[in-house]
């Protein structure tokens, strides 16, 4: 087999593997979709690490769960995703594939390409409130909202990742929304 043929086979296998992972992620996400979405959380993308909010193994999952538990102490920590869904909350991503390992330009293009699918999601779900969970995508989310003709309360939060200040700001602002 020639080198180019080998490269083609490898590329096809990688593509199939990524498609299979994406399909599994989306099935899991849909499992937690509420009948009526009250608060739509919008993240940038699933992380390249393979962690995922709906697998209950990501930093974002822990930050959201801990904030909800502070707002609603009666929630069960072990069944958080069920409680999240029962409160009408749902998290979607602007981009279907991980963007955190992309170059700045490729990441920007991927986010821009995610605006139309996000607008369709907003139209389908008609949330009362939207929460953007990465300030770098706020313009993309706003354009998707405009395209969908959506208006309502929109909260833009910093990603509660590495920086303590961002985690505290995320928690404080989300608590105000949840308790308000």
C-alpha positions as CSV (number, residue, x, y, z in Angstrom):
1,X,0.0,0.0,0.0
2,X,1.4,3.4,-0.9
3,X,2.1,6.1,1.7
4,X,-0.8,8.3,0.5
5,X,-3.2,5.3,0.7
6,X,-2.1,4.6,4.2
7,X,-2.6,8.2,5.2
8,X,-6.1,8.1,3.7
9,X,-7.0,5.0,5.7
10,X,-5.7,6.6,8.9
11,X,-7.6,9.8,8.2
12,X,-10.8,7.8,7.6
13,X,-10.4,5.8,10.8
14,X,-9.9,9.1,12.8
15,X,-12.9,10.6,11.2
16,X,-15.1,7.6,12.0
17,X,-13.8,7.6,15.6
18,X,-14.6,11.3,16.1
19,X,-18.0,10.8,14.6
20,X,-18.7,7.9,16.9
21,X,-17.6,9.9,20.0
22,X,-19.7,12.9,18.9
23,X,-22.8,10.7,18.4
24,X,-22.4,9.1,21.8
25,X,-22.0,12.6,23.4
26,X,-25.1,13.9,21.7
27,X,-27.2,10.8,22.7
28,X,-26.1,11.4,26.3
29,X,-26.9,15.1,26.1
30,X,-30.4,14.4,24.7
31,X,-31.0,12.0,27.6
32,X,-30.9,15.0,29.9
33,X,-33.0,17.4,27.8
34,X,-36.0,18.7,29.7
35,X,-39.4,18.8,28.1
36,X,-39.4,22.6,28.6
37,X,-36.1,24.4,28.7
38,X,-36.2,27.3,31.1
39,X,-32.5,28.1,31.3
40,X,-30.3,27.3,28.3
41,X,-26.6,27.2,29.1
42,X,-24.3,27.7,26.2
43,X,-20.7,26.5,26.3
44,X,-18.0,26.8,23.7
45,X,-17.5,23.1,22.9
46,X,-16.8,19.8,24.6
47,X,-13.2,19.7,25.7
48,X,-10.5,17.9,23.7
49,X,-9.7,15.9,26.9
50,X,-12.8,13.7,26.3
51,X,-14.4,15.0,29.5
52,X,-18.0,16.1,29.1
53,X,-20.5,17.9,31.2
54,X,-23.1,15.2,30.8
55,X,-20.6,12.5,31.8
56,X,-20.3,14.3,35.1
57,X,-16.5,14.4,34.8
58,X,-15.6,17.9,33.7
59,X,-14.6,21.1,35.6
60,X,-17.7,22.8,34.2
61,X,-19.9,20.1,35.6
62,X,-18.4,20.4,39.1
63,X,-18.7,24.2,39.0
64,X,-22.3,24.2,37.9
65,X,-23.2,21.3,40.3
66,X,-21.6,23.0,43.3
67,X,-23.3,26.3,42.5
68,X,-26.7,24.6,42.2
69,X,-26.1,22.7,45.5
70,X,-25.3,26.1,47.2
71,X,-28.5,27.5,45.8
72,X,-30.7,24.5,46.5
73,X,-29.2,22.5,49.4
74,X,-31.9,19.8,49.1
75,X,-30.6,18.6,45.7
76,X,-28.9,15.3,45.7
77,X,-25.2,15.5,44.7
78,X,-25.3,12.0,43.2
79,X,-28.3,12.6,41.0
80,X,-27.4,16.2,40.0
81,X,-28.0,15.8,36.2
82,X,-31.5,14.6,36.9
83,X,-32.1,17.6,39.1
84,X,-30.6,19.9,36.5
85,X,-33.0,18.6,33.9
86,X,-36.0,18.7,36.3
87,X,-35.4,22.4,36.9
88,X,-35.6,23.0,33.1
89,X,-31.9,23.5,32.6
90,X,-30.0,22.3,29.6
91,X,-26.5,22.8,28.4
92,X,-25.5,22.9,24.7
93,X,-22.3,23.8,22.9
94,X,-21.7,26.4,20.3
95,X,-19.3,24.0,18.5
96,X,-20.0,20.3,18.2
97,X,-16.3,19.4,18.2
98,X,-13.6,20.4,20.6
99,X,-11.9,23.7,19.8
100,X,-9.6,24.1,22.8
101,X,-6.6,22.7,20.9
102,X,-7.2,24.8,17.7
103,X,-5.3,27.8,16.6
104,X,-7.0,31.1,17.4
105,X,-8.1,31.6,13.8
106,X,-9.5,28.1,13.4
107,X,-11.3,28.4,16.7
108,X,-12.9,31.7,15.7
109,X,-14.0,30.1,12.4
110,X,-15.5,27.1,14.2
111,X,-17.3,29.4,16.6
112,X,-18.7,31.5,13.8
113,X,-19.8,28.3,12.0
114,X,-21.7,27.2,15.1
115,X,-23.9,30.3,15.1
116,X,-26.5,29.0,12.7
117,X,-26.9,25.6,14.4
118,X,-27.2,27.4,17.8
119,X,-29.9,29.7,16.3
120,X,-31.8,26.6,15.3
121,X,-31.5,25.2,18.8
122,X,-32.7,28.4,20.3
123,X,-35.7,28.4,18.0
124,X,-36.5,24.8,18.8
125,X,-36.1,25.1,22.6
126,X,-37.4,28.7,23.2
127,X,-35.7,29.1,26.6
128,X,-36.8,31.9,28.9
129,X,-33.2,32.6,30.1
130,X,-29.8,32.0,28.4
131,X,-26.5,31.8,30.1
132,X,-23.3,32.0,28.1
133,X,-20.4,30.2,29.9
134,X,-17.4,31.6,28.2
135,X,-17.1,35.3,27.6
136,X,-15.1,34.7,24.4
137,X,-18.2,33.4,22.6
138,X,-20.6,36.1,23.7
139,X,-20.7,37.8,20.3
140,X,-21.4,34.4,18.6
141,X,-24.2,33.7,21.0
142,X,-25.7,37.2,20.6
143,X,-25.7,36.8,16.8
144,X,-27.4,33.4,17.1
145,X,-30.0,35.0,19.4
146,X,-30.6,37.7,16.9
147,X,-30.9,35.2,14.1
148,X,-33.4,33.2,16.1
149,X,-35.4,36.4,17.0
150,X,-34.9,35.5,20.7
151,X,-35.1,38.1,23.5
152,X,-35.0,37.5,27.2
153,X,-32.6,37.5,30.1
154,X,-29.1,36.7,29.0
155,X,-26.3,36.2,31.5
156,X,-22.7,36.1,30.3
157,X,-20.4,34.3,32.7
158,X,-16.6,33.8,32.8
159,X,-15.5,30.2,32.4
160,X,-15.0,28.8,35.9
161,X,-11.7,27.2,35.1
162,X,-8.2,27.9,36.1
163,X,-8.6,31.3,37.7
164,X,-10.0,31.6,41.2
165,X,-11.4,35.1,40.5
166,X,-13.4,33.6,37.5
167,X,-14.7,30.7,39.6
168,X,-15.9,33.1,42.3
169,X,-17.5,35.5,39.7
170,X,-19.2,32.5,38.0
171,X,-20.5,31.2,41.2
172,X,-21.7,34.6,42.5
173,X,-23.5,35.6,39.3
174,X,-25.1,32.2,38.8
175,X,-26.3,32.1,42.4
176,X,-28.0,35.4,41.9
177,X,-29.8,34.1,38.9
178,X,-30.8,30.8,40.6
179,X,-32.0,32.5,43.8
180,X,-33.7,35.4,42.1
